[in-house]
Amino acid sequence: MVGALFSRSFWWLDGLLGIGVSLLILQAGLTIIRSSASYLIGESPADDVIQRVKAAVEAEFPQLEGIHHLHVHNYGEHSEVTAHLKVPGAMRVDQAHEIATRVEELMTKEFEGDVTIHVEPEKHGQDGND
């Protein structure tokens, strides 16, 4: 409106206002993309949630070395949760699998989504051959 009213006196005003409106639209678009992309890419849950999960895993499975790389991916109303579970290097595969399954069940209750646990054996020594 301002550009139309003052265009006779200030020929450049309409172009300047058009650039201003374009920048506002660009900024709104970037804000929307930034807020949506973080959900799709995956984000770390809040620190208190991470601490609750770690405490629950450590309380139930004290023989484990820990859980890390906890990420939540939201796709609309569906959530996917991934985490790495560090187990002792000498642990048998079937034992590690059983524990990972139980941790998945525990985390499914916390996050109400599909949980995938990556089992990662702890390496002993520098080269992992000890």
C-alpha positions as a printed Julia matrix, in Angstrom:
130×3 Matrix{Float64}:
  0.0     0.0    0.0
  2.78    2.39   0.96
  4.57    1.73  -2.33
  1.43    2.44  -4.35
  0.65    5.64  -2.47
  4.11    7.17  -2.71
  5.3     5.71  -6.03
  4.88    9.01  -7.92
  7.18   10.88  -5.52
  9.56    8.06  -4.72
  9.92    5.81  -7.79
 12.35    3.49  -6.0
 10.14    2.88  -2.93
  8.02    0.13  -4.51
 11.12   -1.89  -5.48
 12.65   -1.45  -2.03
  9.46   -2.57  -0.32
  9.27   -5.57  -2.68
 12.78   -6.59  -1.63
 11.78   -6.2    2.03
  8.71   -8.42   1.6
 10.84  -11.01  -0.25
 13.33  -11.08   2.63
 10.51  -11.59   5.15
  9.14  -14.49   3.1
 12.63  -16.0    2.79
 13.2   -15.69   6.54
  9.84  -17.35   7.31
 10.64  -20.2    4.92
 14.07  -20.78   6.46
 12.56  -20.83   9.94
 10.03  -23.46   8.88
 12.69  -25.59   7.16
 15.05  -25.36  10.14
 12.39  -26.4   12.65
 11.13  -29.29  10.48
 14.54  -30.59   9.4
 15.77  -31.2   12.94
 12.95  -33.69  13.53
 13.65  -35.57  10.3
 17.42  -35.63  10.67
 17.17  -36.86  14.25
 17.94  -35.07  17.42
 19.21  -35.9   20.83
 16.51  -36.07  23.46
 16.57  -33.71  26.44
 19.39  -34.28  28.95
 16.99  -35.44  31.67
 15.55  -38.1   29.34
 19.05  -39.32  28.45
 19.97  -39.51  32.13
 16.77  -41.45  32.95
 17.46  -43.97  30.18
 21.12  -44.36  31.19
 20.17  -44.8   34.85
 17.51  -47.4   34.01
 19.91  -49.35  31.76
 22.75  -49.19  34.31
 20.44  -50.25  37.16
 19.12  -53.29  35.29
 22.37  -54.23  33.53
 25.34  -53.22  35.7
 27.67  -55.45  33.65
 27.34  -53.13  30.62
 29.83  -50.43  29.74
 27.07  -47.91  28.95
 24.67  -46.57  26.36
 25.38  -43.61  24.07
 24.49  -42.01  20.7
 20.85  -41.84  21.72
 18.82  -40.2   18.92
 15.11  -39.75  18.3
 13.72  -39.37  14.77
 10.14  -38.1   14.53
  8.15  -38.75  11.36
  4.77  -37.22  12.04
  3.29  -39.27  14.85
  5.81  -42.09  14.4
  9.13  -42.08  16.27
 12.3   -44.07  15.64
 14.89  -44.27  18.4
 18.46  -45.44  17.92
 21.21  -46.0   20.47
 24.56  -47.74  20.85
 24.93  -50.22  23.68
 28.51  -50.86  24.79
 28.97  -54.4   26.08
 32.05  -56.18  27.45
 34.22  -57.46  24.59
 34.17  -61.02  25.94
 30.36  -61.21  26.14
 28.75  -63.9   23.99
 26.65  -62.73  21.05
 23.47  -64.38  22.33
 23.87  -62.67  25.72
 24.44  -59.28  24.08
 21.42  -59.82  21.83
 19.2   -60.74  24.78
 20.27  -57.64  26.7
 19.8   -55.43  23.62
 16.28  -56.8   23.19
 15.45  -56.06  26.83
 16.91  -52.53  26.5
 14.78  -52.01  23.37
 11.68  -53.0   25.37
 12.64  -50.65  28.19
 13.23  -47.74  25.78
 10.04  -48.44  23.83
  8.09  -47.65  27.01
 10.05  -44.39  27.45
  9.82  -43.12  23.87
  6.69  -44.85  22.52
  8.29  -45.64  19.17
 10.38  -48.18  17.33
 13.73  -48.69  19.03
 16.88  -50.05  17.4
 19.93  -50.86  19.51
 23.38  -51.24  18.0
 25.54  -53.57  20.1
 29.13  -52.42  20.32
 31.78  -54.53  22.11
 34.3   -52.72  24.26
 37.84  -53.02  22.93
 40.62  -53.82  25.36
 43.96  -52.08  24.91
 44.97  -49.79  22.06
 44.62  -52.21  19.17
 41.59  -54.11  20.49
 43.48  -57.44  20.55
 44.0   -57.77  24.31
